[in-house]
Amino acid sequence: MKYRVEKHNEFIQKHNIMGIESFDCNGIKITRNSVMDIIYLSNWQKLNHSHRLKSIIWMFEILVEEYELNDYLKALLFIPKKGFETAFANYDKEEKVIFLNPNYIETNSLFIIWNLFHEIRHAIQYKNQDLISQGYIPMDDFYRSFRYYFTYDGTAYLFNNDEEFQYKIKQDEDFCIELYLRNPMEMDANKFAYKEMENIIRKNIGIFGDDNINLMDLEKNKQIFFPNFKLITDDIEEYIIKLCQALAELAYQNSMGIIDNHIFRQKEMEIYWAINQVLEKNNKVKLSFDLEELLLVGN
């Protein structure tokens, strides 16, 4: 299968990767078939930018083939997605594209490889929605996260068939980042990235460089995506997510005229009060309306 490169030809030409079929790494000949063996920090640090870029493209092709994602992924672009310029990476299910921020190719860490695995997992999620509960996050409300999705800036996206609605969560930055990382789809994608990379690194233990340094780099990346959650702790995360999903649902219903603005503002205020109470007391708060019933709408 051939993948589109026209949107980042300038970037590829800058690094002169056309025609590269193999290269040397630590005295070992690396080809497309053996590229997964370089997922080792001591190897990655020795690669120039052209060889890193080529390695990522090979990895992408291999993962698409391995997980049979031809209908879900058509391109890998080394440009940030428009509107998400500060993001590490993105998967666009409509365009069937993974966007990787090229700035991280220069980093002497496996960070960009983690993000490639992460975005590949998102494509797998959309391919296997009926099987995803057997994955890394077997949560009862996993499917709902396909309808209500949060980004790291606190924007809640509600998807209703082909319609997309946005609502900005009115909480501080730390809350919004934790909410994003707690999203079941994100938790699943990050656990997938961690386990896949760990399996490859452990398979090569004793072959390349200092094993402890490689595993420490993996754990360092893990801490970025699985921090010690200070606000949305394990015992309240599912309830907090439902409250924020309810905010998006109510805002959508208000925009469609299903509920009037007065009712929306009342319920919106009540949910924000509930969020703050839960964050302070670590328990559930009784609402004047049925939260579960509200979240059944459209599902």
HELIX and SHEET records of a PDB file:
HELIX    1   1 GLU A    6  HIS A    8  5                                   3    
HELIX    2   2 ASN A    9  LYS A   14  1                                   6    
HELIX    3   3 ARG A   32  ILE A   38  5                                   7    
HELIX    4   4 LEU A   41  TRP A   44  1                                   4    
HELIX    5   5 HIS A   49  GLU A   66  1                                  18    
HELIX    6   6 PRO A  102  GLU A  106  5                                   5    
HELIX    7   7 PHE A  111  LYS A  127  1                                  17    
HELIX    8   8 ILE A  132  GLN A  134  5                                   3    
HELIX    9   9 TYR A  143  PHE A  146  5                                   4    
HELIX   10  10 GLU A  173  ARG A  182  1                                  10    
HELIX   11  11 PRO A  184  LYS A  203  1                                  20    
HELIX   12  12 ASP A  211  PHE A  225  1                                  15    
HELIX   13  13 GLU A  237  SER A  255  1                                  19    
HELIX   14  14 ASN A  261  LYS A  281  1                                  21    
HELIX   15  15 LEU A  291  LEU A  294  1                                   4    
SHEET    1   A 2 PHE A  23  CYS A  25  0                                        
SHEET    2   A 2 ILE A  28  ILE A  30 -1                                        
SHEET    1   B 3 ALA A  75  LEU A  77  0                                        
SHEET    2   B 3 VAL A  97  LEU A 100  1                                        
SHEET    3   B 3 ALA A  89  ASP A  92 -1                                        
SHEET    1   C 3 TYR A 148  PHE A 150  0                                        
SHEET    2   C 3 THR A 155  ASN A 160 -1                                        
SHEET    3   C 3 GLU A 163  LYS A 168 -1                                        
END                                                                             
